[in-house]
Amino acid sequence: MPKLIIDTREIEVPAGTKVIEAAERLGILIPRFCYHPALGSVGACRMCAVAFQEGPVKGIQMSCMVEARDQMVVSSTDPGVVDFRRQIIEWLMINHPHDCPVCDAGGHCLLQDMTVSGGHGRRRYQGLKRTYRDQNLGPLVQHEMNRCIQCYRCARYYQEFAGYRDLGVLGIGQRVYFGRHRSGILESPFAGNLIDLCPTGVFTDKPSRFKGRRWDYARSPGICLSCSLGCHLMVSTRHREIVCQEARVSAEVNGHFICDRGRNGFYYTSAAARPRQARIDGQRANILHAVITARDRLAELTRQFGADAVAVVGSERSSLETLVALTDLARKGNGSPPIFWNDTKLQGRVIHAVSGLDRRNACSLKELELADLILVVGADPLQEAPMAALGLRQAQRAGARIYVLDPRPVTLPCEMTHLPMNVDDLASCLSWLILAAGGIAGTLPERMSDIAAISIALRHSHRPVLLCGTGLESTGLQELAAELVCRLHCDDRDARLFYLIPGSNSFGAALFAKESTSLEAAISKIETGRLRALIVAESDILGHFVDRVRLENALNRLELLIVLDYLDTPTSRAAHIFMPTTTIYESGGWLINQEGRLQHARPDFPGGEPIVQTGHNDHPPRTFLAEIPGGEPRAAWEILIALAGNDSAMTPQDMNWPDRLKEALPVLTAMDWTDLLSTEGGRIPLDPPMASALSVEPPEWSQPDPKIWELIVVDWTFGTETLSVRSSCLDAVTPAPCIQICAADAADLGLAAGDTVVLDLPRGALAVTVQPQTHMARQTLVLPRHHRLNWQQMGIGRIRLSREHIHKQIGET
């Protein structure tokens, strides 16, 4: 490894390290604009100049372009270098507007910092400044092109790193322009990272404009809840309101970036419709009174009908603390665990996925980027967990081959080989690949002949990753994925397994729910009169259960429905007793992401109604109160423990949760908890070591009926996730709901793009716009769980529709 001296200090760095990176390891920050650790070097801004005084390189050179070598002596404070940078700053400021007092980036602008530190305080240029016309780039990103200093970060990130082409470099020479060919919403779901990357105020956060400056905010680290990846955030709050979120650098999870759903999915926390007052039978009540009333009514029902007359429902968006409290409450009543998923079969698939991971095969988001081959099975990464798609992009840029087996019209921001097939064939393909790895595979049907190429590619790979989804109803898919990775390990490959599971804490819920009952079973008990009361914590069962009609009828038969939530949902509005809860931003909590990484989200602010609401967009009331307005909500686990207890007081918040979590989940006792609060968390020691125990039978290939279409309901990047659908800025970029169908099938049915098709579902008809796709499975209909679409008419089970159940709408309905 080369040794060099930077500013009289010696350092040894790995070969290939740039001088600017070596300086950072010593704590020496060399000024820069174009250089970024995730984007590498381009040498466009000339700000990172240093003086090479001795060694193989001499004179003033750009530190981002020169690799560290032995015997180098480098000075970042040489007078010639300092003067060079001063001139660079002056050139950049010739055309730059002096709008710092009104610029959104004022206070966290790299150009502002460099101008002050470089000593530039007097303008000698008296000519006219170059000016541009700004573009409307949609509701998320504000464009102010006159502030540009041509660092090229935006274009390099957007096109090279993220893989989208609708924004880039236009013009030439002194008229270089960074934008789109014409105004319009940015196509990339990662466009918000332009805000973090831009060293000036060209790209700023449009939803948070004029709400404050960086020094006005209380900033703290957070964890994203929009999917199971658990990306790291930096949360900015002011006046009891989250103003904006940015990416927080995480070397082991999301790197330097986040998706737009995670960046802007927090507005539910300050929504005017957020419930902040307890209710008893529709009347406002004190939360302590609501707890006592709920406990008394539960005790009376238990006395009359037995302990099994009460059931508990949670969700995968709750923290581990809430899951522990839910489990304790359920077991205190009748010994049965709580319900965490609305879909019985999804619950089984998630539990199988968690059971299939161990310390050898679990794959993190950053490890996904190191793969040389990625096989995506039954997953649509861009729609289900967008940052996974960005990880696939980085793997492909490094040379990885990507194969996708899925019936949907999967799109990724990178090159891939997509083999569309129906749901039943997914498991058969994995079975064939497992047997092929052992040299005993049979022949392939002609329509599956491309699978042989995947088998050959796996045989020649060194670091393969199998990315497996849980959203499609394909029998045994998760177990087969784990088995294939196990077989590849036996061939001395560093094979990894990356499951996409729904919800921010599905992994944690699965650890508690390995023998869980189901919501469908609970509904059956309500219908037969055996279940009289339901406690629902942070779950909108009415908004997500596939058979809403049946669930509504069942809930109407209940004698007591208790709901705890921080969202205004159909379920919370139907409650006999409702108690408002705090979000994870207000109470903090422990979460486990999809790879089994235990992470802690700290409280970001104490809660309460935002000042802008208490003052009705004017000055807040000039009254002195002993409590925070709108501060009645409590952590869900506090309320649940109070419901299970005998005293009327809430549990104090200084409870020793690490010890309680280790007691509830013994697998956590082996972890080192000393650094978990201050680091990126730690992966749970998943034991026992991976071992092959699955008996794989030769695949049975499906025989599709050309007159039968299968309907699958899926998630979209925007418009389906529980929390982010409450952000109006994201709703503005959400596509209208539509049903996707293979173009050939659409032609057979007499449907064209834009037509309205009517589906006769078990619980009623559903009319939706048609969007034909050229590259998806035949005899498949793909429908989103769109919040503007009444999709909950499917009933329970797989839905297969014949020709007479699919017809074009003629005229008005």
Secondary structure as GFF3:
##gff-version 3
##sequence-region A 1 813
A	DSSP	beta_strand	3	6	.	.	.	ID=ss1
A	DSSP	beta_strand	9	12	.	.	.	ID=ss2
A	DSSP	alpha_helix	19	25	.	.	.	ID=ss3
A	DSSP	beta_strand	49	54	.	.	.	ID=ss4
A	DSSP	beta_strand	59	62	.	.	.	ID=ss5
A	DSSP	beta_strand	72	75	.	.	.	ID=ss6
A	DSSP	alpha_helix	79	93	.	.	.	ID=ss7
A	DSSP	alpha_helix	110	117	.	.	.	ID=ss8
A	DSSP	beta_strand	141	143	.	.	.	ID=ss9
A	DSSP	three_ten_helix	145	147	.	.	.	ID=ss10
A	DSSP	alpha_helix	153	155	.	.	.	ID=ss11
A	DSSP	pi_helix	156	161	.	.	.	ID=ss12
A	DSSP	beta_strand	168	170	.	.	.	ID=ss13
A	DSSP	three_ten_helix	173	175	.	.	.	ID=ss14
A	DSSP	beta_strand	177	179	.	.	.	ID=ss15
A	DSSP	alpha_helix	193	197	.	.	.	ID=ss16
A	DSSP	beta_strand	203	205	.	.	.	ID=ss17
A	DSSP	three_ten_helix	214	216	.	.	.	ID=ss18
A	DSSP	beta_strand	218	223	.	.	.	ID=ss19
A	DSSP	beta_strand	232	237	.	.	.	ID=ss20
A	DSSP	beta_strand	242	247	.	.	.	ID=ss21
A	DSSP	alpha_helix	260	264	.	.	.	ID=ss22
A	DSSP	three_ten_helix	267	270	.	.	.	ID=ss23
A	DSSP	beta_strand	278	280	.	.	.	ID=ss24
A	DSSP	beta_strand	283	285	.	.	.	ID=ss25
A	DSSP	alpha_helix	287	305	.	.	.	ID=ss26
A	DSSP	three_ten_helix	307	309	.	.	.	ID=ss27
A	DSSP	beta_strand	310	313	.	.	.	ID=ss28
A	DSSP	alpha_helix	320	333	.	.	.	ID=ss29
A	DSSP	alpha_helix	344	355	.	.	.	ID=ss30
A	DSSP	alpha_helix	365	368	.	.	.	ID=ss31
A	DSSP	beta_strand	373	377	.	.	.	ID=ss32
A	DSSP	alpha_helix	381	384	.	.	.	ID=ss33
A	DSSP	alpha_helix	386	397	.	.	.	ID=ss34
A	DSSP	beta_strand	401	405	.	.	.	ID=ss35
A	DSSP	beta_strand	417	419	.	.	.	ID=ss36
A	DSSP	alpha_helix	423	437	.	.	.	ID=ss37
A	DSSP	three_ten_helix	446	448	.	.	.	ID=ss38
A	DSSP	alpha_helix	451	460	.	.	.	ID=ss39
A	DSSP	beta_strand	464	469	.	.	.	ID=ss40
A	DSSP	alpha_helix	477	490	.	.	.	ID=ss41
A	DSSP	beta_strand	496	500	.	.	.	ID=ss42
A	DSSP	alpha_helix	506	512	.	.	.	ID=ss43
A	DSSP	alpha_helix	519	527	.	.	.	ID=ss44
A	DSSP	beta_strand	533	537	.	.	.	ID=ss45
A	DSSP	alpha_helix	541	544	.	.	.	ID=ss46
A	DSSP	alpha_helix	548	557	.	.	.	ID=ss47
A	DSSP	beta_strand	560	565	.	.	.	ID=ss48
A	DSSP	alpha_helix	570	573	.	.	.	ID=ss49
A	DSSP	beta_strand	577	580	.	.	.	ID=ss50
A	DSSP	alpha_helix	584	587	.	.	.	ID=ss51
A	DSSP	beta_strand	589	592	.	.	.	ID=ss52
A	DSSP	beta_strand	597	601	.	.	.	ID=ss53
A	DSSP	alpha_helix	611	614	.	.	.	ID=ss54
A	DSSP	alpha_helix	636	644	.	.	.	ID=ss55
A	DSSP	alpha_helix	657	664	.	.	.	ID=ss56
A	DSSP	three_ten_helix	666	670	.	.	.	ID=ss57
A	DSSP	beta_strand	682	683	.	.	.	ID=ss58
A	DSSP	beta_strand	708	714	.	.	.	ID=ss59
A	DSSP	three_ten_helix	724	726	.	.	.	ID=ss60
A	DSSP	alpha_helix	728	731	.	.	.	ID=ss61
A	DSSP	beta_strand	738	742	.	.	.	ID=ss62
A	DSSP	alpha_helix	743	749	.	.	.	ID=ss63
A	DSSP	beta_strand	756	761	.	.	.	ID=ss64
A	DSSP	beta_strand	764	773	.	.	.	ID=ss65
A	DSSP	beta_strand	780	784	.	.	.	ID=ss66
A	DSSP	beta_strand	799	802	.	.	.	ID=ss67
A	DSSP	three_ten_helix	803	805	.	.	.	ID=ss68
A	DSSP	beta_strand	806	808	.	.	.	ID=ss69
###
